[in-house]
Amino acid sequence: MLSSLMLLGLIGAVAALAILNAGRALPPVRANVGTSTPVATLAPTPAVTPRVTAANAPTLTPAPLSQASAPTPAPSLPPAPPPTPEPTPTPQQQIARIFNTAGLGVWVHLQPGPQAPRARVLKEGTRVLLTGNDETIAARPWREIETEDHIVKGWVQGDFIQLLPPPP
């Protein structure tokens, strides 16, 4: 019983000291300890740039030709025809239209994102071509479009674009 009272008193004293010393800066600790080993001083070593020198290359000396032997022509193969490049299909731009604007139209932005500079408004129902460039800004899809007459090109929020079936 006495030991539990002493334990409670000790805990209370520690708590009181913690509260009273809260926010005080601790005094700096100064230690005067002599060392018997010298302190090493680091000095930078100069950088060495390796140089590669070529060994003396052997020189070729032509061998004398003998008059008795005639050169024999090496058999030659016909040159291989150049490989025929496969035609790459031109990407078909998807056709879409502006929709879901409640008749107000949609702003075409110069870059993706709601804070990007605006180019102009396209009316609801305007047919556009999707370039295939898509980005997500602030968790919203943005798609690059171009009008069919190629006058307006920019970015529209994907919620205002409806894909149309490709022409037959």
Steps between C-alpha positions, in 0.01 A plus 500: 500500500782737583675422172189581297465834680863579425447405134197731475697779666787453256263511201338816637837667551608418145172637363535820704855554377390440143223758530720757671783462247276492193611755241833577662810478291752246616837639607785426261708199590871565517734210513869551551634166403861478401586267216823322461457436129572783258212631295530405137492783250356411164660656196338461160693298250536645152288336236693290254376492145591172336655526158488224248777486250484267207772246464711526192283360228674267258551648159414297196763449241382383161628161392669486164285352226634213305469514126413132465166497678200675356238636733189289525177694520297438814151366440246776543144469614229713350411788731205429724193707422431769759233400749157626416371721779163400632242772461402652831131566527414862554318538829131559453387789715192424703197715439313636800261779583465754779216403732375517861542879523131585560512704180777730626787353299847421628823699524794374294821550701849547356642244747327235709361618833232735627748784567655488151442790260182471295477517122125512428164336569362216288121461485331183614476255210818624326683209336869474592792270427687341790878519451569211737676712763335454840606627843355489849516826694354526852337156458313618188559369147608753236506416128665688219255580220500672165199630312420332170593818313840498683452857622483428874736262680524466877395310811150427626397328821410141412158522669380719212605268216286222354662253261318446172510174303752502214355555154438178301 
